[in-house]
């Protein structure tokens, strides 16, 4: 379980770094993104480990990455939309 938690923290850091680098204008501060990424991956690992049981480290890490991606996607703000003209 220790290695799964450590691996999920590394996954969370990697995913949050990639999200903060790719979408800096649509995400809150980098600190919030990194903390959310790490906590989302840990929660995903805990949830997946509870569902699969011990001995499924690759499955646990995949579940942690999926839950982390979902949690990070909740931080994304909408982009700028084009205004429609009222010329009718």
N, C-alpha and C positions, 0 to 999 in steps of 0.2 A: 504494500500500500504506500510505503514511503516513496518508492521510485515512481509510482503512478502519479503521486502528488507533485513530485519534483518535475516530472515530465509535463504535467498539465500546466504548471507555472511557466515552464519554458515555452510551451505552446501559446499560452496566454500573452506572454511578453512579445512573442514573434507576431502573433495576429494583431495585437494592439499597435505595435510599431508599424506594421504594414498598413493598417487602416489609417493611422495618424499621418503617415507619410503620403498616402494616396489621396485622402480626402481632408486636407487640413482646414479648408474653408467651411466644410459642412459638419464638422465635429466640434465639441467643446474643447477645452484646454487639453493639452497632451497628458497632463497629470491625471485628469479624470478618465481619459481613455485608457491609459495604462493600468490604473487601479481597477477599472471596470473589466478590462480584459483578463487580468490575473484572477480576480474574484469569480468571473464568469466561467473561466476554465476550471478552477477548483470546484465550483459548484457542479459543473458538468461531469467532472471526474467522480465526485461523490455520488451523484445521481446514477451514473452509468455503472459504477462499481456496486452500488446497492442493487441494481437491476440484474447485472450479469453474474455477480459473485466474484470471489477471488480466483486468480489464475487466468484472467482475460485482459492482460495489460494492453495489447493493441486495440482491442475493442473499447476499453476504457478511455484510451487516449483519443480515439476517433470520436467517441461520444463527447468528450471534453471539448474537442475542437468544434464540433457542431453546435453545442450549447453556447460556447464562447462567441461564435460567429453570429448567432441569433441575438445574444445580449448586446454585442457591439453594434449590430444593425439598428437596435432601438435608440442609439445615441445620434443617429444621422438625422440632421435637419433637412427640410426640403430645400432644393436649389431655387434659383431665381427663375420665375416663369415669365414668359412674354405676356404683355397685357394685350387684350383684344380691343380693337377700336370699336366704338359704338356707331359706326357708319352703316346704318341700315335704312 
